[in-house]
Amino acid sequence: MTEPQLHFVNGLDASGLHRMAYWEWGERSNPRVVVCVHGLTRQGRDFDTLARSLSADYRVVCPDVVGRGRSDWLADPAGYQVAAYVADMVALLARLGVAQVDWVGTSMGGLIGLCVASLRDRQGESMVRRLVINDVGPALSAAAVQRIGGYVGVPRRFATFDEGADYLWSISQGFGPHTREQWLALTRAQLVAANDGQGDGFVSHYDPRIALPFKSVTPELAAAGEAVLWQRYDSLSGPTLLIRGGDSDLLSHATAQAMTERGPRARLVELPGIGHAPTLVAPDQVALVREFLAAS
């Protein structure tokens, strides 16, 4: 399959129902399912290269987390929280009709995956068989969070697609080296024609209000959230691969090392010359994920 199929699943929020979009690659009858979940301001088409590579062997599902891409925007932006995203993913997994999935999560998508994997059914089984956490962990650098907060939700309009692509590249240097072709491929679903009655141009394909809960986190809330995430991480036991950009400013080497020593004792791979976060587009990154998922 060279292009994915677009589907939707309903989620529940404080105002009623919302639709979450998901992109599906491969045969729907394949019981081997990989769910790939993106970062804070991104969307499911980020995984096109990885999904295309995996789709001969897996059914690959790449959701647009609510508020991003083709998914609905929430009536109440307070709902843009990891706990609510986890609930949407549980609804998605029920729709897929399989007992377990493998999970690849970049940044925010890794935190969502960590939380989903920590859930257990009455028999004590997790819904996640193998977990790939891409450049995130229970403890996050405050400086990196502040850096990201500096551009998330800031309204910007670009006269041309190329202008928008250049701006996105300017705030995404941590993604590591990309050819212009690779970057444009990552950007096509990230920018959409403005449709707000304020003129032509292009805007980012997400609800700017996702920034409100993100920017309202106090040091006290951050510390409490970190404690909960470590607790959830420590409850994991399944095979876990932790990918870290060697120059990541969000996931420190010390936190990554701690993740190899507690909980599922993740296998750590650090990628030199890359910050936050590897895009899983380069052939060596794709091969890394493929080999981990294929292991018995």
C-alpha positions as CSV (number, residue, x, y, z in Angstrom):
1,M,0.0,0.0,0.0
2,T,1.6,3.3,-1.1
3,E,-1.0,5.6,0.6
4,P,-2.9,5.1,3.9
5,Q,-6.7,5.0,4.4
6,L,-8.3,7.7,6.6
7,H,-10.7,6.5,9.3
8,F,-12.3,8.1,12.4
9,V,-13.2,6.9,15.9
10,N,-15.3,8.7,18.5
11,G,-13.9,9.9,21.8
12,L,-15.6,11.3,24.8
13,D,-14.9,14.7,26.3
14,A,-16.6,17.1,28.7
15,S,-18.8,18.6,26.0
16,G,-19.8,15.3,24.3
17,L,-18.1,13.4,21.5
18,H,-15.2,14.3,19.2
19,R,-13.7,12.5,16.3
20,M,-10.2,11.3,16.2
21,A,-8.7,10.6,12.8
22,Y,-6.3,7.8,12.2
23,W,-4.3,6.8,9.1
24,E,-4.2,3.1,8.4
25,W,-1.5,1.2,6.3
26,G,-1.4,-2.4,5.4
27,E,-4.0,-5.2,5.5
28,R,-6.8,-4.6,7.9
29,S,-7.0,-8.3,8.6
30,N,-3.4,-8.5,9.8
31,P,-3.4,-9.3,13.5
32,R,0.0,-7.7,13.9
33,V,-0.7,-4.1,14.6
34,V,1.7,-1.2,15.2
35,V,0.3,2.1,16.5
36,C,2.5,5.2,15.9
37,V,1.7,8.4,17.8
38,H,3.3,11.7,17.1
39,G,4.6,14.7,19.2
40,L,2.9,17.7,20.6
41,T,2.3,19.9,17.5
42,R,2.6,17.2,14.9
43,Q,0.2,14.7,13.2
44,G,0.0,11.0,12.1
45,R,1.5,11.6,8.6
46,D,4.8,12.1,10.3
47,F,5.2,8.3,10.2
48,D,4.6,7.9,6.5
49,T,8.2,6.6,5.9
50,L,8.2,4.2,8.8
51,A,4.6,3.0,8.1
52,R,5.3,2.4,4.5
53,S,8.3,0.3,5.5
54,L,6.3,-1.7,8.1
55,S,3.1,-2.1,6.1
56,A,4.1,-5.3,4.3
57,D,4.4,-7.1,7.6
58,Y,2.0,-5.1,9.9
59,R,-1.2,-3.2,10.0
60,V,0.1,0.2,10.9
61,V,-2.2,2.8,12.5
62,C,-1.1,6.4,12.9
63,P,-3.7,8.6,14.7
64,D,-3.9,12.4,14.6
65,V,-4.2,13.1,18.3
66,V,-7.3,15.3,18.9
67,G,-6.7,18.9,18.1
68,R,-4.2,18.0,15.4
69,G,-4.4,17.1,11.7
70,R,-7.7,15.8,10.6
71,S,-9.1,15.2,14.1
72,D,-11.6,17.5,15.7
73,W,-10.7,20.5,17.8
74,L,-12.1,20.3,21.4
75,A,-14.7,22.7,22.5
76,D,-12.9,23.0,25.9
77,P,-9.1,23.3,25.5
78,A,-8.6,22.0,29.1
79,G,-9.2,18.6,27.5
80,Y,-5.8,18.7,25.8
81,Q,-4.2,16.5,28.4
82,V,-2.3,13.2,28.3
83,A,-5.0,11.4,30.4
84,A,-7.6,12.4,27.8
85,Y,-5.4,11.3,25.0
86,V,-5.0,7.9,26.7
87,A,-8.8,7.5,26.8
88,D,-9.0,8.2,23.1
89,M,-6.3,5.6,22.4
90,V,-8.2,3.0,24.4
91,A,-11.2,3.7,22.2
92,L,-9.0,3.3,19.1
93,L,-7.6,0.0,20.3
94,A,-11.1,-1.3,20.9
95,R,-12.0,-0.3,17.4
96,L,-9.0,-2.1,16.0
97,G,-10.3,-5.4,17.5
98,V,-6.9,-6.9,18.6
99,A,-5.8,-8.0,22.0
100,Q,-2.4,-6.3,21.8
101,V,-0.5,-3.9,19.7
102,D,3.1,-2.7,19.4
103,W,3.6,1.0,20.0
104,V,5.9,3.6,18.6
105,G,5.6,7.0,20.3
106,T,7.6,10.2,19.6
107,S,7.8,12.7,22.5
108,M,4.1,13.2,23.6
109,G,3.2,10.0,21.8
110,G,5.8,8.2,23.9
111,L,4.2,9.5,27.1
112,I,0.8,8.4,25.9
113,G,2.2,5.0,25.0
114,L,3.9,4.7,28.4
115,C,0.5,5.3,30.0
116,V,-1.5,3.0,27.8
117,A,1.1,0.2,28.3
118,S,0.7,0.6,32.1
119,L,-3.0,-0.3,31.9
120,R,-3.9,-3.9,32.7
121,D,-6.9,-6.0,32.1
122,R,-8.4,-8.3,34.7
123,Q,-5.9,-11.0,33.7
124,G,-3.0,-8.6,34.3
125,E,-2.2,-8.2,30.6
126,S,-1.1,-5.0,28.9
127,M,-2.5,-3.8,25.6
128,V,1.0,-3.0,24.5
129,R,3.3,-5.9,23.5
130,R,6.5,-4.0,22.6
131,L,7.0,-0.3,23.3
132,V,9.2,2.2,21.4
133,I,9.7,5.4,23.3
134,N,11.2,8.1,21.1
135,D,13.1,10.9,23.0
136,V,11.0,11.3,26.0
137,G,10.8,10.1,29.6
138,P,9.1,10.6,32.9
139,A,11.5,13.5,33.7
140,L,11.6,16.4,31.2
141,S,14.0,19.3,31.1
142,A,12.3,22.5,32.2
143,A,14.5,24.5,29.8
144,A,13.3,22.4,26.8
145,V,9.7,22.6,27.9
146,Q,10.1,26.4,28.0
147,R,11.7,26.4,24.6
148,I,8.8,24.5,23.1
149,G,6.3,26.7,24.9
150,G,7.9,29.7,23.1
151,Y,6.4,28.6,19.7
152,V,3.5,26.3,20.5
153,G,0.2,28.0,19.8
154,V,1.7,31.2,18.6
155,P,-0.5,32.2,15.6
156,R,1.5,32.4,12.3
157,R,0.4,32.8,8.8
158,F,2.7,32.1,5.9
159,A,2.3,33.6,2.4
160,T,3.5,30.4,0.7
161,F,4.0,26.8,1.6
162,D,7.7,27.1,1.2
163,E,7.8,30.0,3.6
164,G,5.9,27.9,6.2
165,A,8.2,24.9,5.6
166,D,11.3,27.1,6.1
167,Y,9.9,28.5,9.4
168,L,9.0,25.0,10.7
169,W,12.6,23.9,9.8
170,S,14.0,26.8,11.8
171,I,12.3,25.6,15.0
172,S,13.0,21.9,14.3
173,Q,16.7,21.7,14.1
174,G,16.7,19.1,16.8
175,F,15.1,16.7,14.3
176,G,18.6,16.2,12.8
177,P,19.8,16.3,9.2
178,H,17.1,16.0,6.5
179,T,17.2,16.6,2.8
180,R,14.9,19.3,1.4
181,E,12.7,16.5,-0.1
182,Q,12.5,14.7,3.3
183,W,11.5,17.9,5.1
184,L,8.9,18.9,2.5
185,A,7.4,15.4,2.9
186,L,7.2,15.9,6.7
187,T,5.6,19.3,6.2
188,R,2.9,18.6,3.6
189,A,0.4,17.5,6.2
190,Q,1.7,20.0,8.8
191,L,0.6,23.1,6.9
192,V,-2.9,23.7,5.5
193,A,-4.5,26.6,3.6
194,A,-5.8,29.2,5.9
195,N,-9.6,29.1,6.1
196,D,-10.4,31.7,8.7
197,G,-11.7,34.6,6.7
198,Q,-8.5,36.7,7.3
199,G,-6.9,36.2,3.9
200,D,-4.9,33.6,2.0
201,G,-1.8,31.8,3.1
202,F,-0.9,28.7,5.1
203,V,-1.2,27.9,8.9
204,S,-0.1,25.0,11.1
205,H,-2.5,22.1,11.1
206,Y,-3.4,22.1,14.8
207,D,-5.5,23.9,17.3
208,P,-3.4,26.8,18.8
209,R,-5.3,26.2,22.1
210,I,-3.3,23.0,22.7
211,A,-0.8,25.5,24.2
212,L,-3.0,26.5,27.0
213,P,-2.8,23.4,29.3
214,F,0.9,23.0,28.2
215,K,1.8,26.6,29.4
216,S,-0.3,26.4,32.5
217,V,1.8,23.7,34.1
218,T,3.4,25.0,37.4
219,P,6.6,23.5,38.9
220,E,4.5,21.8,41.5
221,L,2.2,20.2,38.8
222,A,5.3,19.2,36.8
223,A,6.8,17.5,39.9
224,A,3.6,15.6,40.6
225,G,3.2,14.6,37.0
226,E,6.8,13.3,36.9
227,A,6.2,11.2,40.0
228,V,3.1,9.6,38.4
229,L,5.0,8.9,35.1
230,W,7.8,7.2,37.0
231,Q,5.3,5.1,38.8
232,R,3.7,4.1,35.6
233,Y,7.0,3.4,33.9
234,D,8.1,1.3,36.9
235,S,5.0,-0.9,36.4
236,L,6.0,-1.8,32.9
237,S,7.6,-5.2,32.2
238,G,7.4,-5.7,28.4
239,P,10.2,-5.2,25.9
240,T,11.0,-1.5,25.6
241,L,13.3,0.4,23.2
242,L,14.3,3.9,24.2
243,I,15.6,6.1,21.4
244,R,17.3,9.3,22.4
245,G,18.7,12.0,20.3
246,G,22.3,12.3,21.5
247,D,21.9,16.1,21.7
248,S,18.4,16.0,23.1
249,D,17.5,19.0,25.3
250,L,14.2,17.3,26.5
251,L,15.4,13.9,27.6
252,S,18.7,14.0,29.5
253,H,21.2,11.2,29.3
254,A,20.8,10.7,33.1
255,T,17.1,10.2,32.8
256,A,17.5,7.8,29.8
257,Q,20.1,5.9,31.8
258,A,17.7,5.6,34.7
259,M,15.1,4.2,32.4
260,T,17.5,1.4,31.6
261,E,17.9,0.5,35.2
262,R,14.3,0.5,36.5
263,G,10.9,-0.6,35.3
264,P,11.2,-2.5,32.0
265,R,14.9,-1.7,31.8
266,A,14.7,-0.3,28.4
267,R,17.3,-0.9,25.8
268,L,18.8,2.6,25.1
269,V,20.0,3.7,21.7
270,E,21.4,7.2,21.4
271,L,21.7,8.8,18.0
272,P,24.6,11.2,17.6
273,G,24.1,14.6,16.0
274,I,20.3,14.6,16.7
275,G,18.4,16.5,19.3
276,H,14.7,16.4,20.1
277,A,13.4,14.4,18.4
278,P,14.5,11.8,15.8
279,T,11.8,11.7,13.1
280,L,12.3,8.0,12.3
281,V,12.7,8.9,8.6
282,A,16.4,8.0,8.1
283,P,17.0,4.4,6.9
284,D,19.1,3.6,10.0
285,Q,16.3,4.8,12.3
286,V,13.6,2.9,10.4
287,A,15.8,-0.3,10.6
288,L,16.3,0.2,14.3
289,V,12.5,0.2,14.9
290,R,11.9,-2.6,12.5
291,E,14.4,-4.9,14.1
292,F,13.1,-4.2,17.6
293,L,9.5,-4.9,16.6
294,A,10.5,-8.1,14.8
295,A,12.3,-9.6,17.7
296,S,10.5,-12.4,19.5
